[in-house]
Amino acid sequence: MNSEGIENIMNEFIYEKGSALFQCWQYNLDQGNPSLTVEGQPFRFYKKCKGLERYRTNCLTNDESQQYLLDGLPAEERIAYQRTSSDPNQAMGLLVVPVYKGTRLVGFIELTTHKPKKDYDDEFLRLSSLLKREGFATKGLTV
């Protein structure tokens, strides 16, 4: 997913509601085995905090983060997914948006916030618009 379009999205998306990590996961399908990686992919911190920095390090070094996305709704259903303040025991907020080039899944954009919000509808709409402008697509957000 190393694309100028993704870099443009990363540079134009603004999050002003607290600490957040914005990162891209590249999706690969090698002989039928799906994998994800953030290594070498664009990312950005908004108001850095230690918890999000640790999470980013875990994404780079731990398969657990990759498996969460591969085994969860974003990859299985191929639709955007959010974890909000209404989710029990949710320590951080999360918006995961699948990225398509045509009909092919090429990766995910993830927004992880230090504190969960009520919803990530506004962020999803802004991301959808930016993806479309850059020639990518995504699919609906779960509530």
N, CA, C and O atoms as a MOPAC input file, in Angstrom:
PM7 MOZYME 1SCF
protein

 N      0.82000 1    -1.18400 1     0.00000 1
 C      0.00000 1     0.00000 1     0.00000 1
 C      0.86600 1     1.25000 1     0.00000 1
 O      0.39800 1     2.32500 1     0.37500 1
 N      2.10200 1     1.12500 1    -0.41000 1
 C      2.97800 1     2.28900 1    -0.51900 1
 C      2.54100 1     3.13800 1    -1.69400 1
 O      2.95300 1     2.90500 1    -2.83000 1
 N      1.71200 1     4.11600 1    -1.41700 1
 C      1.13600 1     4.91100 1    -2.47400 1
 C      1.17000 1     6.37400 1    -2.09300 1
 O      1.01600 1     6.73800 1    -0.92800 1
 N      1.37400 1     7.20100 1    -3.09800 1
 C      1.33800 1     8.64200 1    -2.86700 1
 C     -0.03600 1     9.05600 1    -2.34500 1
 O     -0.13600 1     9.96000 1    -1.51600 1
 N     -1.09400 1     8.40100 1    -2.82400 1
 C     -2.44300 1     8.71500 1    -2.37200 1
 C     -2.62400 1     8.50400 1    -0.87800 1
 O     -3.27200 1     9.31300 1    -0.21400 1
 N     -2.05900 1     7.42800 1    -0.34200 1
 C     -2.15300 1     7.16500 1     1.09900 1
 C     -1.38600 1     8.23600 1     1.86800 1
 O     -1.85000 1     8.70900 1     2.90600 1
 N     -0.22100 1     8.61800 1     1.36600 1
 C      0.55900 1     9.69600 1     2.00300 1
 C     -0.26000 1    10.98600 1     2.03100 1
 O     -0.26700 1    11.69300 1     3.03800 1
 N     -0.94900 1    11.29400 1     0.93200 1
 C     -1.78700 1    12.49600 1     0.88200 1
 C     -2.87600 1    12.44600 1     1.94900 1
 O     -3.14200 1    13.44100 1     2.62300 1
 N     -3.50300 1    11.28200 1     2.09700 1
 C     -4.54500 1    11.11200 1     3.11300 1
 C     -3.96000 1    11.32100 1     4.50300 1
 O     -4.54000 1    12.02500 1     5.33000 1
 N     -2.81200 1    10.70700 1     4.75300 1
 C     -2.16600 1    10.83200 1     6.06300 1
 C     -1.84100 1    12.29200 1     6.37700 1
 O     -1.96600 1    12.72600 1     7.52300 1
 N     -1.43000 1    13.03700 1     5.37400 1
 C     -1.06700 1    14.44000 1     5.57400 1
 C     -2.28300 1    15.35100 1     5.73400 1
 O     -2.19600 1    16.37500 1     6.41200 1
 N     -3.40100 1    14.99800 1     5.12800 1
 C     -4.56900 1    15.87400 1     5.15300 1
 C     -5.56400 1    15.57600 1     6.26500 1
 O     -6.33600 1    16.45200 1     6.65800 1
 N     -5.55400 1    14.35900 1     6.77100 1
 C     -6.49500 1    14.01700 1     7.83400 1
 C     -6.02300 1    14.67500 1     9.13400 1
 O     -4.86900 1    14.51500 1     9.53100 1
 N     -6.90300 1    15.39900 1     9.78200 1
 C     -6.56800 1    16.08600 1    11.02700 1
 C     -7.45400 1    15.53200 1    12.14000 1
 O     -8.66300 1    15.37400 1    11.97100 1
 N     -6.83200 1    15.24400 1    13.27300 1
 C     -7.57200 1    14.81900 1    14.46300 1
 C     -7.22700 1    15.79700 1    15.57700 1
 O     -6.06900 1    15.88300 1    15.98600 1
 N     -8.21000 1    16.53100 1    16.07000 1
 C     -7.96700 1    17.58400 1    17.05400 1
 C     -8.59000 1    17.30300 1    18.41200 1
 O     -8.61100 1    18.18600 1    19.27000 1
 N     -9.09100 1    16.11000 1    18.62500 1
 C     -9.85800 1    15.83500 1    19.84400 1
 C     -9.06100 1    15.08100 1    20.89900 1
 O     -9.65000 1    14.36200 1    21.70600 1
 N     -7.74700 1    15.22300 1    20.91500 1
 C     -6.92700 1    14.55200 1    21.91100 1
 C     -5.82000 1    13.74800 1    21.26000 1
 O     -5.51500 1    13.92400 1    20.08000 1
 N     -5.22300 1    12.86400 1    22.04400 1
 C     -4.11800 1    12.03300 1    21.56400 1
 C     -4.63900 1    10.92300 1    20.67100 1
 O     -5.65500 1    10.29400 1    20.96800 1
 N     -3.92400 1    10.68500 1    19.56300 1
 C     -4.34400 1     9.63900 1    18.62900 1
 C     -3.15500 1     9.16200 1    17.80200 1
 O     -2.16900 1     9.87600 1    17.62100 1
 N     -3.27800 1     7.94400 1    17.31100 1
 C     -2.32900 1     7.35200 1    16.37300 1
 C     -3.09700 1     7.03400 1    15.10100 1
 O     -4.16000 1     6.41500 1    15.14900 1
 N     -2.56400 1     7.45300 1    13.97700 1
 C     -3.17200 1     7.23000 1    12.66700 1
 C     -2.14700 1     6.42500 1    11.88400 1
 O     -1.04700 1     6.91400 1    11.62600 1
 N     -2.49300 1     5.18100 1    11.49600 1
 C     -1.51200 1     4.34900 1    10.81000 1
 C     -2.14900 1     3.48100 1     9.74200 1
 O     -3.34600 1     3.19300 1     9.77800 1
 N     -1.32400 1     3.07300 1     8.79200 1
 C     -1.77000 1     2.21300 1     7.69200 1
 C     -1.22100 1     0.80700 1     7.88100 1
 O     -0.07500 1     0.61000 1     8.28400 1
 N     -2.07000 1    -0.15700 1     7.58100 1
 C     -1.70300 1    -1.56600 1     7.57900 1
 C     -1.75200 1    -2.05100 1     6.13700 1
 O     -2.78100 1    -1.91800 1     5.47400 1
 N     -0.66100 1    -2.60700 1     5.65100 1
 C     -0.65300 1    -3.17500 1     4.30300 1
 C     -1.12600 1    -4.62300 1     4.38000 1
 O     -0.66800 1    -5.39500 1     5.22200 1
 N     -2.05400 1    -4.97900 1     3.48600 1
 C     -2.61300 1    -6.32500 1     3.43700 1
 C     -1.92100 1    -7.10000 1     2.32300 1
 O     -1.79500 1    -6.61800 1     1.19700 1
 N     -1.47800 1    -8.30500 1     2.65500 1
 C     -0.85900 1    -9.19500 1     1.66900 1
 C     -1.53900 1   -10.55600 1     1.73600 1
 O     -1.94600 1   -11.01700 1     2.80200 1
 N     -1.64900 1   -11.17900 1     0.58500 1
 C     -2.19100 1   -12.52800 1     0.51500 1
 C     -1.13600 1   -13.38000 1    -0.17500 1
 O     -0.99500 1   -13.34300 1    -1.39700 1
 N     -0.39000 1   -14.15600 1     0.62500 1
 C      0.69500 1   -14.97500 1     0.10600 1
 C      0.27200 1   -16.43800 1     0.13100 1
 O      0.17900 1   -17.03600 1     1.20300 1
 N      0.01400 1   -17.02000 1    -1.03500 1
 C     -0.41300 1   -18.41200 1    -1.17700 1
 C     -1.61600 1   -18.72300 1    -0.28200 1
 O     -1.66700 1   -19.75900 1     0.38100 1
 N     -2.57700 1   -17.80200 1    -0.28100 1
 C     -3.79100 1   -18.00200 1     0.48500 1
 C     -3.70100 1   -17.62800 1     1.95100 1
 O     -4.69600 1   -17.71500 1     2.67000 1
 N     -2.52100 1   -17.21100 1     2.41200 1
 C     -2.33800 1   -16.83000 1     3.81000 1
 C     -2.30800 1   -15.30800 1     3.95000 1
 O     -1.35100 1   -14.67000 1     3.51100 1
 N     -3.34400 1   -14.71600 1     4.55600 1
 C     -3.36300 1   -13.25800 1     4.70200 1
 C     -2.42000 1   -12.78400 1     5.80200 1
 O     -2.24200 1   -13.45500 1     6.81900 1
 N     -1.82100 1   -11.62200 1     5.58300 1
 C     -0.98900 1   -11.00500 1     6.61600 1
 C     -1.12100 1    -9.49400 1     6.51000 1
 O     -1.49900 1    -8.95200 1     5.47100 1
 N     -0.80300 1    -8.83800 1     7.60300 1
 C     -0.82500 1    -7.38400 1     7.67800 1
 C      0.47700 1    -6.89900 1     8.27400 1
 O      1.09200 1    -7.58500 1     9.09000 1
 N      0.89800 1    -5.70000 1     7.86100 1
 C      2.07400 1    -5.09100 1     8.47700 1
 C      1.94100 1    -3.58200 1     8.46500 1
 O      1.38200 1    -3.00000 1     7.53600 1
 N      2.46500 1    -2.95400 1     9.51600 1
 C      2.56400 1    -1.49700 1     9.54700 1
 C      3.97900 1    -1.06900 1     9.20900 1
 O      4.23800 1     0.11000 1     8.96900 1
 N      4.89700 1    -2.02700 1     9.19000 1
 C      6.30300 1    -1.71600 1     8.90000 1
 C      6.42700 1    -1.10300 1     7.50800 1
 O      5.95000 1    -1.66100 1     6.52100 1
 N      7.07400 1     0.05200 1     7.45400 1
 C      7.28300 1     0.73800 1     6.19000 1
 C      6.06800 1     1.50200 1     5.69000 1
 O      6.11900 1     2.12300 1     4.62800 1
 N      4.97300 1     1.46100 1     6.44700 1
 C      3.74900 1     2.15400 1     6.05900 1
 C      3.65600 1     3.49900 1     6.78500 1
 O      4.20400 1     3.66000 1     7.87500 1
 N      2.95800 1     4.46400 1     6.17400 1
 C      2.84700 1     5.77500 1     6.81200 1
 C      2.07800 1     5.72000 1     8.12700 1
 O      1.16000 1     4.91800 1     8.29500 1
 N      2.47200 1     6.59100 1     9.05400 1
 C      1.76400 1     6.73400 1    10.32200 1
 C      1.97300 1     8.15100 1    10.83000 1
 O      2.86200 1     8.87300 1    10.37900 1
 N      1.13100 1     8.52500 1    11.77600 1
 C      1.21400 1     9.86400 1    12.32600 1
 C      0.63800 1     9.85700 1    13.73400 1
 O     -0.37300 1     9.20800 1    13.99900 1
 N      1.28900 1    10.58300 1    14.63300 1
 C      0.75500 1    10.78900 1    15.97600 1
 C      0.12400 1    12.17000 1    16.05300 1
 O      0.63300 1    13.12900 1    15.47400 1
 N     -0.98200 1    12.26300 1    16.76800 1
 C     -1.58600 1    13.54200 1    17.12500 1
 C     -1.47200 1    13.63500 1    18.63600 1
 O     -2.05900 1    12.81800 1    19.34600 1
 N     -0.74000 1    14.60000 1    19.13800 1
 C     -0.52500 1    14.75300 1    20.58200 1
 C     -0.07200 1    13.42800 1    21.18800 1
 O     -0.84400 1    12.74800 1    21.86200 1
 N      1.16800 1    13.07400 1    20.94500 1
 C      1.71900 1    11.79500 1    21.41400 1
 C      1.43400 1    11.53700 1    22.88700 1
 O      1.38000 1    12.46000 1    23.70100 1
 N      1.25400 1    10.27100 1    23.20700 1
 C      1.18100 1     9.84100 1    24.60400 1
 C      1.83900 1     8.46700 1    24.70100 1
 O      1.91900 1     7.73700 1    23.71300 1
 N      2.30000 1     8.12600 1    25.88300 1
 C      3.05100 1     6.87600 1    26.06200 1
 C      2.24300 1     5.63700 1    25.69600 1
 O      2.78600 1     4.70500 1    25.10200 1
 N      0.95200 1     5.60800 1    26.03900 1
 C      0.12200 1     4.44300 1    25.72500 1
 C      0.04400 1     4.18800 1    24.23100 1
 O      0.14000 1     3.04100 1    23.79500 1
 N     -0.13000 1     5.23500 1    23.44400 1
 C     -0.19900 1     5.07700 1    21.98800 1
 C      1.16000 1     4.74700 1    21.38800 1
 O      1.24800 1     4.01000 1    20.40500 1
 N      2.22200 1     5.29400 1    21.98000 1
 C      3.56600 1     4.94900 1    21.51300 1
 C      3.84500 1     3.46600 1    21.76200 1
 O      4.43800 1     2.79700 1    20.91600 1
 N      3.42200 1     2.95100 1    22.91100 1
 C      3.59000 1     1.51400 1    23.20700 1
 C      2.76200 1     0.67700 1    22.22500 1
 O      3.22600 1    -0.35400 1    21.73800 1
 N      1.54500 1     1.12100 1    21.94100 1
 C      0.70300 1     0.39700 1    21.00000 1
 C      1.35700 1     0.33500 1    19.62900 1
 O      1.35400 1    -0.72000 1    18.99500 1
 N      1.91800 1     1.44300 1    19.15900 1
 C      2.60300 1     1.47300 1    17.86000 1
 C      3.77400 1     0.48200 1    17.86100 1
 O      3.96200 1    -0.25500 1    16.89300 1
 N      4.55300 1     0.46400 1    18.93200 1
 C      5.67800 1    -0.47200 1    19.04700 1
 C      5.16800 1    -1.90900 1    18.99800 1
 O      5.77600 1    -2.75600 1    18.34300 1
 N      4.05300 1    -2.19500 1    19.68700 1
 C      3.46700 1    -3.54000 1    19.65300 1
 C      3.03500 1    -3.92200 1    18.24700 1
 O      3.20300 1    -5.06900 1    17.83500 1
 N      2.48500 1    -2.97700 1    17.51400 1
 C      2.05700 1    -3.25800 1    16.13700 1
 C      3.25200 1    -3.62600 1    15.26000 1
 O      3.12500 1    -4.43500 1    14.34100 1
 N      4.39400 1    -3.04000 1    15.54100 1
 C      5.60200 1    -3.31700 1    14.76000 1
 C      6.25600 1    -4.63800 1    15.15100 1
 O      6.91600 1    -5.26900 1    14.32600 1
 N      6.07800 1    -5.06000 1    16.39900 1
 C      6.84900 1    -6.20400 1    16.89300 1
 C      6.02200 1    -7.41100 1    17.30600 1
 O      6.58100 1    -8.46900 1    17.59400 1
 N      4.69400 1    -7.27200 1    17.34100 1
 C      3.86300 1    -8.31500 1    17.91500 1
 C      2.78300 1    -8.73600 1    16.92400 1
 O      2.04800 1    -7.89400 1    16.40900 1
 N      2.68800 1   -10.01300 1    16.66100 1
 C      1.66900 1   -10.52700 1    15.74000 1
 C      0.24800 1   -10.40800 1    16.28700 1
 O     -0.71500 1   -10.54400 1    15.53300 1
 N      0.10500 1   -10.15700 1    17.58300 1
 C     -1.21800 1   -10.09300 1    18.20600 1
 C     -2.08400 1    -8.98300 1    17.59700 1
 O     -3.27600 1    -9.18500 1    17.36400 1
 N     -1.48800 1    -7.81200 1    17.34000 1
 C     -2.23600 1    -6.70300 1    16.74700 1
 C     -2.69800 1    -7.06800 1    15.34500 1
 O     -3.83600 1    -6.78500 1    14.97000 1
 N     -1.82900 1    -7.69000 1    14.57600 1
 C     -2.17300 1    -8.12400 1    13.22200 1
 C     -3.31900 1    -9.13300 1    13.26300 1
 O     -4.26200 1    -9.04200 1    12.47600 1
 N     -3.23500 1   -10.08600 1    14.17500 1
 C     -4.26800 1   -11.11700 1    14.25900 1
 C     -5.61000 1   -10.53600 1    14.66200 1
 O     -6.65100 1   -11.01000 1    14.20500 1
 N     -5.60200 1    -9.51100 1    15.51500 1
 C     -6.86100 1    -8.87300 1    15.91400 1
 C     -7.59500 1    -8.35100 1    14.67500 1
 O     -8.80500 1    -8.54100 1    14.54200 1
 N     -6.87100 1    -7.70100 1    13.78000 1
 C     -7.50000 1    -7.17100 1    12.56700 1
 C     -7.88800 1    -8.29100 1    11.60900 1
 O     -8.96600 1    -8.24000 1    11.01600 1
 N     -7.04200 1    -9.29100 1    11.44500 1
 C     -7.32300 1   -10.37500 1    10.50200 1
 C     -8.48500 1   -11.25000 1    10.96100 1
 O     -9.26600 1   -11.72700 1    10.13800 1
 N     -8.60300 1   -11.46100 1    12.26500 1
 C     -9.64600 1   -12.33300 1    12.78800 1
 C    -10.93100 1   -11.58100 1    13.11100 1
 O    -11.95600 1   -12.20600 1    13.38300 1
 N    -10.89400 1   -10.27500 1    13.08700 1
 C    -12.05000 1    -9.48400 1    13.49100 1
 C    -12.89800 1    -9.01800 1    12.32800 1
 O    -12.66500 1    -9.38600 1    11.17700 1
 N    -13.87900 1    -8.20900 1    12.64800 1
 C    -14.83100 1    -7.71100 1    11.66300 1
 C    -14.20200 1    -7.00000 1    10.47100 1
 O    -14.64000 1    -7.22800 1     9.34300 1
 N    -13.19400 1    -6.14700 1    10.66500 1
 C    -12.68500 1    -5.43500 1     9.49500 1
 C    -12.25400 1    -6.36300 1     8.35500 1
 O    -12.58000 1    -6.11200 1     7.19500 1
 N    -11.53400 1    -7.41700 1     8.67600 1
 C    -11.05000 1    -8.31700 1     7.62400 1
 C    -12.10200 1    -9.34900 1     7.21900 1
 O    -12.25000 1    -9.65000 1     6.03400 1
 N    -12.82900 1    -9.88900 1     8.18900 1
 C    -13.83300 1   -10.90900 1     7.86600 1
 C    -14.99000 1   -10.34100 1     7.05700 1
 O    -15.37300 1   -10.90300 1     6.03100 1
 N    -15.54200 1    -9.23500 1     7.51700 1
 C    -16.69700 1    -8.62800 1     6.87100 1
 C    -16.29000 1    -7.59200 1     5.82200 1
 O    -17.08900 1    -7.19200 1     4.97600 1
 N    -15.03200 1    -7.17400 1     5.90100 1
 C    -14.47200 1    -6.17800 1     4.97800 1
 C    -15.23400 1    -4.85400 1     5.00600 1
 O    -15.43800 1    -4.20900 1     3.97800 1
 N    -15.65000 1    -4.46700 1     6.22100 1
 C    -16.30600 1    -3.18300 1     6.41500 1
 C    -15.60700 1    -2.44500 1     7.55700 1
 O    -14.89600 1    -3.05600 1     8.35400 1
 N    -15.81200 1    -1.13500 1     7.63000 1
 C    -15.20200 1    -0.34200 1     8.69500 1
 C    -15.79100 1    -0.73700 1    10.05400 1
 O    -16.93200 1    -1.18800 1    10.15200 1
 N    -14.98700 1    -0.55500 1    11.08200 1
 C    -15.34300 1    -1.01900 1    12.41700 1
 C    -14.87600 1     0.00900 1    13.43400 1
 O    -13.82600 1     0.62800 1    13.26400 1
 N    -15.66500 1     0.18900 1    14.50000 1
 C    -15.26100 1     1.11600 1    15.55000 1
 C    -15.43300 1     0.50500 1    16.92800 1
 O    -16.35200 1    -0.28100 1    17.16000 1
 N    -14.54300 1     0.87100 1    17.84000 1
 C    -14.65900 1     0.52600 1    19.26100 1
 C    -14.81500 1     1.84700 1    19.98900 1
 O    -13.94700 1     2.71500 1    19.90000 1
 N    -15.91000 1     2.00200 1    20.70300 1
 C    -16.27900 1     3.29600 1    21.27000 1
 C    -16.40300 1     3.24600 1    22.78600 1
 O    -16.17500 1     2.21200 1    23.41500 1
 N    -16.76700 1     4.38300 1    23.35300 1
 C    -16.93600 1     4.46800 1    24.80700 1
 C    -18.08900 1     3.59700 1    25.30500 1
 O    -18.16300 1     3.30200 1    26.49800 1
 N    -18.97900 1     3.18400 1    24.41800 1
 C    -20.07800 1     2.30700 1    24.84800 1
 C    -19.66700 1     0.83500 1    24.91700 1
 O    -20.42700 1     0.00600 1    25.41700 1
 N    -18.47500 1     0.50200 1    24.42000 1
 C    -17.97500 1    -0.87600 1    24.52300 1
 C    -17.44600 1    -1.11400 1    25.92800 1
 O    -16.63100 1    -0.32900 1    26.41400 1
 N    -17.88900 1    -2.18600 1    26.60200 1
 C    -17.41200 1    -2.45100 1    27.95800 1
 C    -15.90000 1    -2.70700 1    27.97900 1
 O    -15.35100 1    -3.35100 1    27.08600 1
 N    -15.25900 1    -2.19600 1    28.99800 1
 C    -13.82100 1    -2.39700 1    29.21400 1
 C    -12.95000 1    -1.85000 1    28.08200 1
 O    -11.82900 1    -2.32300 1    27.89200 1
 N    -13.43100 1    -0.88400 1    27.34200 1
 C    -12.65400 1    -0.32600 1    26.23500 1
 C    -11.74000 1     0.76700 1    26.77300 1
 O    -12.21500 1     1.81100 1    27.22000 1
 N    -10.43600 1     0.53100 1    26.73300 1
 C     -9.47200 1     1.50000 1    27.25700 1
 C     -9.15100 1     2.59000 1    26.23200 1
 O     -9.00800 1     3.75800 1    26.59600 1
 N     -9.03700 1     2.22000 1    24.96000 1
 C     -8.75500 1     3.18600 1    23.90700 1
 C     -9.85600 1     3.09200 1    22.85800 1
 O    -10.54900 1     2.08000 1    22.75800 1
 N    -10.00700 1     4.15500 1    22.08100 1
 C    -10.97000 1     4.14900 1    20.99200 1
 C    -10.31600 1     3.65500 1    19.71400 1
 O     -9.09400 1     3.69800 1    19.57700 1
 N    -11.13600 1     3.18300 1    18.77200 1
 C    -10.57700 1     2.59000 1    17.57300 1
 C    -11.53600 1     2.74500 1    16.39200 1
 O    -12.73900 1     2.51500 1    16.50800 1
 N    -10.97200 1     3.13600 1    15.26900 1
 C    -11.68300 1     3.12500 1    13.99800 1
 C    -10.77200 1     2.42700 1    13.00300 1
 O     -9.63700 1     2.85400 1    12.78800 1
 N    -11.26500 1     1.35000 1    12.39300 1
 C    -10.50000 1     0.60300 1    11.39500 1
 C    -11.28100 1     0.65200 1    10.08600 1
 O    -12.44200 1     0.24600 1    10.02800 1
 N    -10.63600 1     1.15000 1     9.04100 1
 C    -11.29900 1     1.34900 1     7.75800 1
 C    -10.56400 1     0.54000 1     6.68600 1
 O     -9.38600 1     0.78900 1     6.43100 1
 N    -11.24600 1    -0.42600 1     6.05200 1
 C    -10.59800 1    -1.17000 1     4.96700 1
 C    -10.38600 1    -0.24900 1     3.75800 1
 O    -11.19300 1     0.63900 1     3.48400 1
 N     -9.29600 1    -0.48100 1     3.05500 1
 C     -8.95500 1     0.32500 1     1.87800 1
 C     -8.91800 1    -0.59400 1     0.66700 1
 O     -8.21500 1    -1.60500 1     0.65700 1
 N     -9.68100 1    -0.23100 1    -0.34500 1
 C     -9.76600 1    -1.01100 1    -1.57800 1
 C     -9.22100 1    -0.20700 1    -2.74200 1
 O     -9.41100 1     1.00700 1    -2.82300 1
 N     -8.54300 1    -0.90000 1    -3.64100 1
 C     -8.18000 1    -0.36200 1    -4.95000 1
 C     -9.02200 1    -1.16800 1    -5.92500 1
 O     -8.72000 1    -2.33100 1    -6.19400 1
 N    -10.07400 1    -0.56000 1    -6.45600 1
 C    -11.06100 1    -1.33200 1    -7.21800 1
 C    -11.78400 1    -2.24600 1    -6.25100 1
 O    -12.34300 1    -1.77700 1    -5.25900 1
 N    -11.78400 1    -3.54400 1    -6.52200 1
 C    -12.42900 1    -4.50400 1    -5.61600 1
 C    -11.41100 1    -5.25300 1    -4.75000 1
 O    -11.78400 1    -6.11500 1    -3.95500 1
 N    -10.13700 1    -4.92500 1    -4.90600 1
 C     -9.06600 1    -5.62700 1    -4.18100 1
 C     -8.73400 1    -4.91900 1    -2.87200 1
 O     -8.43500 1    -3.72500 1    -2.86400 1
 N     -8.78900 1    -5.66200 1    -1.76000 1
 C     -8.39500 1    -5.13000 1    -0.46300 1
 C     -6.88600 1    -4.92300 1    -0.45300 1
 O     -6.13300 1    -5.86600 1    -0.69700 1
 N     -6.43500 1    -3.70400 1    -0.17500 1
 C     -5.00100 1    -3.42400 1    -0.15700 1
 C     -4.48900 1    -3.11600 1     1.24300 1
 O     -3.28000 1    -3.11500 1     1.47900 1
 N     -5.40300 1    -2.85600 1     2.17100 1
 C     -4.96200 1    -2.58200 1     3.53200 1
 C     -6.05200 1    -1.97200 1     4.37800 1
 O     -7.23300 1    -1.99900 1     4.03200 1
 N     -5.62300 1    -1.41800 1     5.50500 1
 C     -6.52700 1    -0.77800 1     6.44800 1
 C     -5.89900 1     0.51900 1     6.92300 1
 O     -4.67700 1     0.63300 1     7.02400 1
 N     -6.73600 1     1.48400 1     7.20900 1
 C     -6.29800 1     2.67900 1     7.92100 1
 C     -6.91500 1     2.59000 1     9.30200 1
 O     -8.11000 1     2.33600 1     9.45300 1
 N     -6.08500 1     2.80100 1    10.30000 1
 C     -6.51500 1     2.67400 1    11.68800 1
 C     -6.30100 1     3.99500 1    12.41500 1
 O     -5.22500 1     4.58900 1    12.34800 1
 N     -7.33300 1     4.44000 1    13.10400 1
 C     -7.23400 1     5.58500 1    14.00100 1
 C     -7.47200 1     5.05300 1    15.40000 1
 O     -8.55900 1     4.56400 1    15.70700 1
 N     -6.45900 1     5.14800 1    16.24900 1
 C     -6.57800 1     4.70300 1    17.62900 1
 C     -6.45800 1     5.93200 1    18.50900 1
 O     -5.48000 1     6.67500 1    18.41900 1
 N     -7.44900 1     6.14800 1    19.36000 1
 C     -7.44100 1     7.31800 1    20.22700 1
 C     -7.16500 1     6.91300 1    21.66300 1
 O     -7.52700 1     5.82100 1    22.10100 1
 N     -6.51400 1     7.81700 1    22.38900 1
 C     -6.15600 1     7.54000 1    23.77800 1
 C     -7.39300 1     7.29400 1    24.62900 1
 O     -7.38800 1     6.43800 1    25.51300 1
 N     -8.45300 1     8.05000 1    24.35800 1
 C     -9.72400 1     7.86400 1    25.06800 1
 C    -10.79700 1     7.57200 1    24.02600 1
 O    -10.87100 1     8.25900 1    23.00800 1
 N    -11.63000 1     6.55700 1    24.26900 1
 C    -12.68900 1     6.25500 1    23.29400 1
 C    -13.72400 1     7.37000 1    23.22400 1
 O    -14.04900 1     8.00600 1    24.22600 1
 N    -14.22600 1     7.58800 1    22.02800 1
 C    -15.28700 1     8.56700 1    21.79400 1
 C    -16.63300 1     7.85200 1    21.74900 1
 O    -16.69800 1     6.62300 1    21.73900 1
 N    -17.70300 1     8.63800 1    21.72000 1
 C    -19.05300 1     8.07900 1    21.59200 1
 C    -19.19600 1     7.36700 1    20.25100 1
 O    -19.80000 1     6.29700 1    20.17500 1
 N    -18.63900 1     7.96000 1    19.18900 1
 C    -18.61400 1     7.32600 1    17.87600 1
 C    -17.54200 1     7.99700 1    17.02000 1
 O    -17.01200 1     9.05300 1    17.36700 1
 N    -17.24000 1     7.36000 1    15.89900 1
 C    -16.22000 1     7.86300 1    14.97600 1
 C    -16.82900 1     8.14000 1    13.59700 1
 O    -16.15600 1     8.02500 1    12.57300 1
 N    -18.11700 1     8.50800 1    13.59200 1
 C    -18.81600 1     8.76900 1    12.33400 1
 C    -18.15600 1     9.89000 1    11.52500 1
 O    -17.94000 1     9.74500 1    10.32200 1
 N    -17.83900 1    11.00400 1    12.18700 1
 C    -17.22400 1    12.12800 1    11.47500 1
 C    -15.88500 1    11.73100 1    10.86200 1
 O    -15.59400 1    12.06600 1     9.71400 1
 N    -15.07700 1    11.01800 1    11.63500 1
 C    -13.76600 1    10.58700 1    11.14200 1
 C    -13.92400 1     9.63600 1     9.95700 1
 O    -13.18100 1     9.71800 1     8.97900 1
 N    -14.90800 1     8.72600 1    10.05600 1
 C    -15.14800 1     7.79600 1     8.95900 1
 C    -15.55100 1     8.54400 1     7.68800 1
 O    -15.04900 1     8.24200 1     6.60500 1
 N    -16.44400 1     9.50600 1     7.81300 1
 C    -16.88700 1    10.26500 1     6.64200 1
 C    -15.74000 1    11.04800 1     6.00900 1
 O    -15.61700 1    11.09600 1     4.78500 1
 N    -14.89900 1    11.66200 1     6.84500 1
 C    -13.74500 1    12.39200 1     6.30100 1
 C    -12.77300 1    11.45200 1     5.59900 1
 O    -12.27500 1    11.76100 1     4.51700 1
 N    -12.50300 1    10.29800 1     6.22000 1
 C    -11.60900 1     9.31500 1     5.60100 1
 C    -12.18300 1     8.78000 1     4.29300 1
 O    -11.46000 1     8.64200 1     3.30700 1
 N    -13.47300 1     8.48000 1     4.28300 1
 C    -14.12000 1     7.98700 1     3.06400 1
 C    -13.96000 1     8.98200 1     1.92400 1
 O    -13.66000 1     8.60600 1     0.79100 1
 N    -14.16200 1    10.24600 1     2.23800 1
 C    -14.03600 1    11.29500 1     1.23000 1
 C    -12.60500 1    11.39700 1     0.70800 1
 O    -12.38600 1    11.50800 1    -0.49800 1
 N    -11.63300 1    11.35800 1     1.61600 1
 C    -10.22500 1    11.42300 1     1.20800 1
 C     -9.83100 1    10.19700 1     0.38400 1
 O     -9.11400 1    10.32300 1    -0.60800 1
 N    -10.29300 1     9.01800 1     0.78600 1
 C     -9.99100 1     7.79800 1     0.03200 1
 C    -10.54200 1     7.89900 1    -1.38500 1
 O     -9.84600 1     7.59400 1    -2.35300 1
 N    -11.77700 1     8.32400 1    -1.49800 1
 C    -12.40600 1     8.44500 1    -2.81400 1
 C    -11.63500 1     9.42200 1    -3.69800 1
 O    -11.38100 1     9.14700 1    -4.87100 1
 N    -11.27400 1    10.54200 1    -3.13200 1
 C    -10.52300 1    11.54400 1    -3.89600 1
 C     -9.19100 1    10.99600 1    -4.42100 1
 O     -8.72600 1    11.39500 1    -5.48900 1
 N     -8.58900 1    10.08500 1    -3.66700 1
 C     -7.28400 1     9.52100 1    -4.04300 1
 C     -7.41300 1     8.23200 1    -4.84600 1
 O     -6.41100 1     7.56200 1    -5.09500 1
 N     -8.63000 1     7.87100 1    -5.25600 1
 C     -8.82700 1     6.70300 1    -6.11200 1
 C     -8.98000 1     5.38700 1    -5.37100 1
 O     -8.86200 1     4.32000 1    -5.97300 1
 N     -9.24300 1     5.44900 1    -4.06400 1
 C     -9.48500 1     4.26500 1    -3.24500 1
 C    -10.95900 1     4.21400 1    -2.87000 1
 O    -11.71500 1     5.14200 1    -3.15700 1
 N    -11.35600 1     3.13300 1    -2.23300 1
 C    -12.73300 1     2.99800 1    -1.76100 1
 C    -12.71000 1     2.33400 1    -0.39900 1
 O    -11.68900 1     1.78900 1     0.02200 1
 N    -13.85300 1     2.38500 1     0.29200 1
 C    -14.04000 1     1.66400 1     1.54600 1
 C    -15.50000 1     1.25000 1     1.61800 1
 O    -16.29700 1     1.57800 1     0.74000 1
 N    -15.84000 1     0.52500 1     2.67500 1
 C    -17.22100 1     0.06500 1     2.85200 1
 C    -17.73700 1     0.49700 1     4.19300 1
 O    -16.95500 1     0.81000 1     5.09100 1
 N    -19.06200 1     0.52200 1     4.34800 1
 C    -19.80900 1     1.04800 1     5.49200 1
 C    -19.23900 1     0.80000 1     6.86900 1
 O    -18.44000 1    -0.11300 1     7.08100 1
 N    -19.66400 1     1.62700 1     7.79300 1
 C    -19.21900 1     1.59400 1     9.17900 1
 C    -20.23400 1     0.85400 1    10.02900 1
 O    -21.43300 1     1.12200 1     9.94700 1
 N    -19.74700 1    -0.09800 1    10.86200 1
 C    -20.63700 1    -0.78900 1    11.80500 1
 C    -20.96200 1     0.15200 1    12.94900 1
 O    -20.15400 1     1.01600 1    13.29000 1
 N    -22.10700 1    -0.00100 1    13.53100 1
 C    -22.54100 1     0.88500 1    14.61400 1
 C    -22.40900 1     0.17700 1    15.93400 1
 O    -22.72300 1     0.75000 1    16.97700 1

